[in-house]
């Protein structure tokens, strides 16, 4: 799970400038990868508050956390009221960023290779960008990472990532469905709130 989310966080460097600069999903991912690597190498590669804040400030507006949450929650999303949906999306976003922000600097020396051929779907509204991530000292070789993007009026936005075939939203969906079956949508919101309360915020 941590490797999956950590690879997801490698992409947390999207900026409005990058979004406007290209309409090609592969170029977007490639440019973003360069940007986030530059951020992670600042301050001698230390994982400081400033680095985490830079990453979060660039990333959060550019990811479709609402769509990600809807996919992760699954059928329970339709049962949720608009207020519950908003709470779920906010808590899920906080969980992703807060849980794994402290691990991002391990990728400062990563080699990211983006494949130029984009797989389009849903009448061209969805795109899958395939890549490999290599870490120094990893004897198992490169890790396959696929990014799934959706074209919105504001441009392409990432809403899922798969590492070696394991989908972020699918991994969480199993956990979320169990909680909804036990305690309903409010129970899932409470579970996420409790998890986030137990995690340190950026310092």
C-alpha positions as CSV (number, residue, x, y, z in Angstrom):
1,X,0.0,0.0,0.0
2,X,2.7,2.5,1.0
3,X,4.6,1.9,-2.2
4,X,1.5,2.4,-4.2
5,X,0.6,5.7,-2.6
6,X,4.2,6.9,-2.6
7,X,4.4,6.4,-6.3
8,X,1.1,8.3,-6.5
9,X,2.7,11.2,-4.6
10,X,5.6,11.4,-7.1
11,X,3.1,13.1,-9.4
12,X,2.1,15.7,-6.8
13,X,3.7,18.6,-8.7
14,X,1.0,19.6,-11.2
15,X,0.8,23.4,-11.6
16,X,-1.6,25.6,-13.6
17,X,1.3,26.6,-15.8
18,X,2.0,22.9,-16.7
19,X,-1.7,22.3,-17.3
20,X,-1.9,25.2,-19.7
21,X,1.3,24.3,-21.4
22,X,0.3,21.0,-22.9
23,X,-2.8,19.0,-23.8
24,X,-0.9,15.8,-24.2
25,X,-1.3,13.6,-21.1
26,X,2.2,12.0,-21.6
27,X,3.9,15.3,-21.8
28,X,1.9,16.5,-18.7
29,X,3.1,13.5,-16.7
30,X,6.7,13.9,-17.9
31,X,6.8,17.6,-17.1
32,X,5.2,17.0,-13.8
33,X,7.7,14.4,-12.9
34,X,10.5,16.8,-13.6
35,X,8.9,19.5,-11.5
36,X,8.4,17.2,-8.5
37,X,11.9,15.9,-8.7
38,X,13.2,19.5,-8.6
39,X,11.1,20.2,-5.5
40,X,12.3,17.1,-3.7
41,X,15.9,18.0,-4.3
42,X,15.7,21.3,-2.6
43,X,17.1,21.9,0.8
44,X,19.6,19.1,0.3
45,X,16.8,16.6,-0.1
46,X,15.4,17.1,3.4
47,X,11.8,16.5,4.0
48,X,11.0,19.9,5.5
49,X,7.7,21.7,6.1
50,X,8.5,24.0,3.2
51,X,9.0,21.1,0.8
52,X,5.7,19.4,1.8
53,X,3.8,22.7,1.6
54,X,5.2,23.4,-1.9
55,X,4.1,19.9,-3.1
56,X,0.7,20.1,-1.6
57,X,0.0,23.7,-2.8
58,X,0.9,22.6,-6.4
59,X,-0.9,19.3,-6.3
60,X,-4.2,19.6,-4.5
61,X,-6.0,21.9,-7.0
62,X,-4.9,19.7,-9.9
63,X,-6.2,16.3,-8.8
64,X,-9.8,15.3,-9.1
65,X,-10.1,14.1,-5.5
66,X,-13.9,14.0,-5.8
67,X,-13.7,11.5,-8.7
68,X,-11.1,9.5,-6.8
69,X,-13.2,9.3,-3.7
70,X,-16.3,8.3,-5.7
71,X,-14.4,5.4,-7.2
72,X,-12.9,4.4,-3.9
73,X,-16.2,4.5,-2.1
74,X,-18.0,2.6,-4.9
75,X,-21.7,2.0,-4.5
76,X,-21.8,3.8,-1.2
77,X,-21.1,7.1,-3.0
78,X,-24.6,7.0,-4.4
79,X,-26.1,6.6,-1.0
80,X,-24.3,9.6,0.4
81,X,-25.8,13.1,0.5
82,X,-23.9,16.0,-1.1
83,X,-22.7,17.0,2.3
84,X,-21.5,13.5,3.0
85,X,-19.8,13.3,-0.4
86,X,-18.0,16.6,0.3
87,X,-16.8,15.3,3.7
88,X,-15.6,12.0,2.3
89,X,-13.6,13.7,-0.5
90,X,-12.0,16.1,2.0
91,X,-11.1,13.4,4.5
92,X,-9.8,11.0,1.8
93,X,-7.6,13.8,0.4
94,X,-6.2,14.6,3.8
95,X,-5.5,10.9,4.4
96,X,-3.6,10.5,1.2
97,X,-1.5,13.6,1.6
98,X,-0.9,13.4,5.4
99,X,-0.1,9.7,5.5
100,X,2.6,9.7,2.9
101,X,4.0,13.2,2.7
102,X,6.8,12.2,5.0
103,X,8.0,9.5,2.6
104,X,8.2,11.6,-0.6
105,X,11.9,12.4,-0.3
106,X,12.8,8.8,-0.8
107,X,12.0,9.5,-4.5
108,X,14.4,12.4,-4.9
109,X,16.9,10.1,-6.8
110,X,14.2,8.2,-8.7
111,X,14.5,7.6,-12.5
112,X,11.1,8.1,-14.1
113,X,10.6,6.9,-17.7
114,X,7.3,8.0,-19.3
115,X,6.1,6.0,-22.3
116,X,5.0,8.3,-25.2
117,X,2.1,6.2,-26.3
118,X,-1.1,7.2,-24.4
119,X,-4.0,4.7,-24.2
120,X,-7.2,6.6,-24.7
121,X,-10.7,5.5,-23.6
122,X,-14.2,6.8,-22.9
123,X,-14.4,8.5,-26.3
124,X,-11.1,10.3,-25.7
125,X,-12.1,11.7,-22.3
126,X,-9.8,9.3,-20.3
127,X,-6.2,8.6,-20.8
128,X,-3.7,6.1,-19.3
129,X,-0.1,7.1,-19.2
130,X,2.3,4.2,-18.6
131,X,5.7,4.7,-16.8
132,X,8.4,3.0,-14.9
133,X,10.0,4.2,-11.7
134,X,13.5,3.0,-10.8
135,X,15.0,3.6,-7.3
136,X,18.7,3.3,-6.6
137,X,19.4,0.1,-4.7
138,X,16.2,-1.6,-5.7
139,X,17.3,-5.0,-6.8
140,X,13.8,-5.9,-8.1
141,X,14.1,-3.5,-11.0
142,X,11.8,-0.8,-12.2
143,X,8.2,-0.5,-10.9
144,X,5.4,-0.2,-13.5
145,X,3.2,2.8,-12.7
146,X,0.1,3.7,-14.7
147,X,-1.6,7.1,-14.3
148,X,-5.2,7.5,-15.3
149,X,-6.4,11.0,-16.2
150,X,-9.8,12.5,-17.1
151,X,-10.2,15.5,-19.3
152,X,-12.2,18.2,-17.6
153,X,-13.0,21.7,-18.8
154,X,-9.9,22.8,-16.8
155,X,-7.7,20.3,-18.6
156,X,-6.4,16.8,-17.7
157,X,-6.6,15.7,-14.1
158,X,-5.3,12.6,-12.4
159,X,-7.8,10.5,-10.5
160,X,-6.1,7.1,-10.2
161,X,-2.8,5.4,-10.2
162,X,-1.9,1.7,-10.5
163,X,1.4,0.2,-9.3
164,X,2.3,-3.2,-10.8
165,X,-1.4,-3.5,-11.6
166,X,-2.7,-2.6,-8.1
167,X,-5.1,0.3,-8.3
168,X,-5.1,2.9,-5.6
169,X,-8.9,3.3,-5.6
170,X,-9.5,-0.4,-5.7
171,X,-7.3,-1.0,-2.7
172,X,-9.2,1.5,-0.7
173,X,-12.6,0.4,-2.0
174,X,-12.3,-2.9,-0.2
175,X,-11.6,-1.1,3.1
176,X,-14.3,1.5,2.6
177,X,-17.0,-1.0,1.6
178,X,-16.4,-3.0,4.8
179,X,-16.9,0.1,6.9
180,X,-20.0,1.2,5.0
181,X,-21.6,-2.3,5.4
182,X,-20.9,-2.1,9.2
183,X,-21.6,1.5,10.0
184,X,-23.0,3.3,7.0
185,X,-21.6,6.3,5.2
186,X,-21.3,8.3,8.4
187,X,-19.3,5.5,9.9
188,X,-16.8,5.7,7.0
189,X,-16.5,9.5,7.5
190,X,-15.9,8.9,11.2
191,X,-13.2,6.3,10.4
192,X,-11.4,8.7,8.1
193,X,-11.6,11.5,10.6
194,X,-10.2,9.3,13.3
195,X,-7.3,8.1,11.0
196,X,-6.5,11.7,10.1
197,X,-6.7,12.9,13.7
198,X,-4.1,10.2,14.6
199,X,-1.7,11.4,11.9
200,X,0.6,14.5,12.2
201,X,-0.2,17.5,10.1
202,X,2.5,19.2,8.2
203,X,4.9,20.9,10.7
